[in-house]
Amino acid sequence: MTESRADLRDIAKAYTEVTRIARDLRPDDSFVKDLGVDSVAAIELMGVLEDRFGVSLIDNPRIFTADTVQQLLDLINDLRSAVQHDE
């Protein structure tokens, strides 16, 4: 896998796909407090991102601490690095 790292645009695109709301995201945006993501939308968002990046987010216990956009990006990129390292 030689894809580049996940970035804000990737999260914003997934957010728009799930919520049908286009907006610029900031690294410190909280999914719940700032972006209004409820539990159903959060699961949908994780599914979209799992498909896009080939990582398991929903089953990963670290997902419960990923409150902000940056924390989610860090988690995705860490998981992708681990997968690429194993290949």
C-alpha positions in Angstrom: 0.0 0.0 0.0 1.6 3.3 -1.1 -1.2 5.7 -0.5 -0.4 9.0 1.3 -1.3 9.7 4.8 -4.9 10.6 5.7 -5.5 14.3 6.1 -8.2 16.8 6.9 -9.6 16.7 3.4 -10.2 12.9 3.8 -12.1 13.4 7.0 -14.0 16.4 5.6 -15.1 14.4 2.5 -16.3 11.5 4.7 -18.1 13.9 7.0 -19.9 15.5 4.1 -20.8 12.1 2.7 -22.3 11.0 6.0 -24.0 14.3 7.1 -24.6 15.9 3.8 -23.0 19.1 5.2 -19.9 20.5 3.5 -17.6 22.4 5.7 -13.9 23.0 6.4 -12.7 21.0 9.4 -10.1 22.1 11.8 -7.8 19.6 13.6 -9.2 20.6 17.0 -12.9 20.3 16.0 -14.7 17.9 18.3 -17.0 15.5 16.4 -19.7 15.8 19.1 -19.4 19.4 20.3 -18.3 21.2 17.2 -19.5 19.1 14.3 -22.7 17.7 15.9 -22.0 14.0 15.1 -24.3 11.7 16.9 -23.8 8.0 17.6 -25.4 6.9 14.3 -23.4 9.3 12.2 -20.2 8.4 14.1 -20.7 4.7 13.1 -21.4 5.7 9.5 -18.4 7.9 9.5 -16.2 5.1 10.8 -17.5 2.8 8.2 -16.7 5.2 5.4 -13.2 5.8 6.7 -12.6 2.1 7.2 -13.5 1.4 3.6 -11.4 4.3 2.4 -8.2 3.4 4.4 -8.5 -0.3 4.9 -8.3 -0.1 8.7 -10.6 -1.3 11.5 -11.8 1.7 13.5 -15.0 0.4 15.0 -13.3 -2.6 16.6 -10.4 -0.6 17.9 -10.5 0.5 21.5 -8.5 3.7 20.7 -11.6 5.0 18.8 -13.2 5.9 22.1 -10.5 8.5 22.8 -10.6 10.0 19.3 -12.8 13.0 20.1 -11.2 15.5 17.7 -10.5 15.4 14.0 -6.7 15.3 14.7 -7.0 12.4 17.1 -9.0 10.5 14.5 -6.4 11.3 11.8 -3.6 10.2 14.1 -5.4 6.9 14.8 -6.0 6.2 11.1 -2.4 7.0 10.2 -1.1 4.9 13.0 -3.2 1.9 11.9 -2.3 2.4 8.3 1.4 2.5 9.2 1.0 -0.8 11.2 -0.7 -2.4 8.2 1.9 -1.2 5.8 4.7 -2.4 8.1 3.1 -5.9 8.2 2.9 -6.2 4.4 
